[in-house]
Amino acid sequence: MKIQVLGSGCLNCKKLYELTQEAIKQISLDYEVEYLTGQDGIQKMIDLGVMSSPVLVIDDKPVMTGFINDVEKIKNAIQATKGKP
């Protein structure tokens, strides 16, 4: 499973990255969260057709857009995607 947080590098992007790392820890998964910011993050968002940030991406599919300040929602998004082809 490939997990990424994309954004411009703003405080909300950084917070989503931190919350996503916490969610991974809480559900005992051994995955790294990649944090793409600046031009790399924005280009990846454009490539995925997403125009609002931050974005939580799992296996190259956006699963959440906009700032989510809820670890449970992030955990649910990860678990719902886990094991899907």
Sequence and secondary structure as in RCSB ss.txt:
>XXXX:A:sequence
MKIQVLGSGCLNCKKLYELTQEAIKQISLDYEVEYLTGQDGIQKMIDLGVMSSPVLVIDDKPVMTGFINDVEKIK
NAIQATKGKP
>XXXX:A:secstr
  EEEESSS HHHHHHHHHHHHHHHHTT    EEEE HHHHHHHHHHHT  SS EEEETTEEEEES    HHHHH
HHHHHHTT  
